[in-house]
Amino acid sequence: MKRNAMIVLGVFMAAGSAAVADEVLQIDVNGLTAEVSGDFSETFTGTMSVFNTPAMPDVDGDAEILDVLVDGTAQGTGGAATGAFAFDMALSFSSGMLTGGSITVAVDQGASENSYSASVAPSISGAILDIGGGTFLIGGVTFDGLFADAAGTFLGVDITRWGDIQPVPGSFAQIAFEPNGNNTDADTDVDVFVAIPTPAGAAMAGLGLVGLTTRRRRG
């Protein structure tokens, strides 16, 4: 079941000049499978894998790119289901702090596969928020973001404004990770953000995702 959720999540990284996101593209991905290497908490040390790939498909087959948004406005170009896209996010943590990782989203758009990939920056503060009931929010800042088709589209959305200045900064927010007894969640959501910083090219010292609107299927 889809529902609206207002999430307040502040994520900060070390070093670099301050930059304010001028235009933000958001890739809203739902129904992914997440696995962690041990019992999860705000002080977790270990690794996390979030996926929907041909080699490791989402275990219950309901993963989808719900939509692509620009500055919070849905573009109505989502609907890529499990077999039409690949998602791969690998994260590492030490005492609840991100120590690095990577994100790739690849979409079969007919003639050729288009993709976005980025590295996840280490964090100076906890990137895991326990919101109770065995549910967690996870967020981080990304860098070296690249679109494979920098002069084209991603799911029908013109991405040239980001492609023209890539590599670009950004962030991600994993919404409502609820690990079971096997340290797995077969229905977690991830929002990937791609930013145009002001001034262009400046390193991001912090990107706050405040009042982040996501649409979820859980009731």
N, C-alpha and C positions, 0 to 999 in steps of 0.2 A: 504494500500500500504506500502510495506517495503521500508525503506530508511536508509542510513547511517547518523548518527549524531555524531559529535565529541563534547563531553561535558567536560568542565573543571570544576571540583567541588572539593574544598578542605574542608575536614571535620575534626574537632579536638575535642578531649575530654580531660577532666582534669585528672591530677595525673597519677602515674604509671611510669615505666621505658620506655624509648624509645625502639621501636622495628621496624625492617624493615621487611616487608613481603617478604619471600623467595619464596614461591609458593602460587598462588592465584587461587582458584576455583570460577567461576562466574556462577550463575544460572540466566539466562536471561528470565524474565517472562513478557509477553505482554498482553494487552487487559483486564486488571483487572478493577474492579469498585472501586472507592474511594469516600468516603463520609466524610464530616467534619461537626462539630457541629455548625458552624456559618460562617459568611463572612470571607473569607480567605485573608491574606496579610502577609507581612514579619514580622508583629508584632502580629500574630494570637495567641490567647489564647483559648484553647479548645482541642478537640480530633479529631483524624482521624482514620477511619477504611478502610483498603484496602483488598478486599476479592474475593475469588472464592471458596466457600465451598458448600457441599450438602445442608446445611441449608440456605446459602445465596449465590446462584450461581451468577456468573457474569451476569449482567442484559441483555446483548445483546448476550451472548453465544459464544463470539469469543476469550475468554482467552486461552492462550497456553504458555507452556514452549518452547520458541523458540529454545534454545540450552543450553548446558553446555559448558563452556570454561575453559581451564587451561592455565594460564599465557597469556590470550588474544587470544588463539587459539581455535576455535570452534571444538568440538569433534564430531559433526554430530550425536548427539544422542537425539536431541530435538524432538518436535512434539507432546508432550503430550497435548491433547486438554482438553477443559473445564471439561468434565466428568471424565477424567483420573487423575486429580490432584486437590489438595486443597491448597489454599493460604490464609493465615490470618495474617495481619499485623495491630497492634493496636499501635497508637502513641498518646502521650499527649504533649502539648505545653504550654508555658507561655511566653507571650510577644515575640513570635517568636523563643524561645529557646526550644529545646527538653527537656522534663523532665523525659522521660522513655518510655518504650514500649516493644513489643515482635514481633517476626516474626516466622511463621511456614510454611514450604513448604512440602507437603506430596504427594507422587506419588504411584499410584497403579502399581506395577511392576509384576503383575501376581500372583505368589504364596503368596506374602506378600506385605504390604504397607511399603515403606521406607520413611523416613522423615528427615528433618533438621530443627532444631529450635534454636533460640538464643534470648537473651535479648538485648534491645536497651538501650545504656548508656545515661544518662543525658549529655547535651552539655553545654560548657561554652560560646559558640558563636552561633550566629544565624544559624539555620540549614535550613532556607528557603531563597531561592534566587529568586527574582522577575525578570524574563527576558523579561517582557513586553508583551502586548497584552493579559493580563489575564492569563499568563502562568507562572508556578513556577517549580523550581527544589528543591528537598528536599533530604537531606542526613544525615546520622548519623553513629556512630560507634556501633558495637555490641560486646557482650561478652558472655561467657558460651555457645558457639555454640556446638551443639551435633547432630551427625548423629545417627539415631536409629540402623542402621546396620553399625557399625563402621568398621567392617572387610569385608565389601562387596562393593557394587556399588550403585551409584545414577544415574538412567537413563542410565545405562550401563557404566558409568565412574567409574574407580577404585578410591575409596575415602579413602583407608586405610592409606595413608600418612597423612591425616588430622585426621582420626579416631584414629590413634595410639597415638596422643598427645592431644586428646580432653579432656576437653572443649577448644575450639579454639576461637580466636578473629576474627573479620571481620568488615564488614560495609554494608551499603545499599545505593542505590541511586534511588530515584523515579524520573523518567524522564517525563517532560512536563505534570504536573498536571494542568488541565484546568477546574476549577469548573464552573458549569453553575449556573443559578439563584436559583436552589435548593441545591447548595453547593455540587454537585455530578459531578463526571467525570466517564463515563462508558468505557473509553478507555485509561487508564493510564498504564505505564510500570514501573516495579521495577527490578533492578538488585541487587542480593544478593551476597556478596563476603565473602569467607571463606579463612582465611589466615593461613600460617605457619610462625610464627614470628621467628626472629633471634635476640637473642637466643631463642630456643623453650621454651614456657611457660612464656616469659616476657609479662608484661602488655603493651598494646598499648597506647602511649600517643597521637599519631596522625596517621591517615591513609589518605594520599592525593590521590584522584582519578583524575589523570591528564591525559587528552586525552583519557577518557573512551569511547570506541567504543560500540555503541549500534545500533541495527537494529530495525526500527520502521515501522509500517504500515501506519502511517498518511502521507498524501501527503504534 
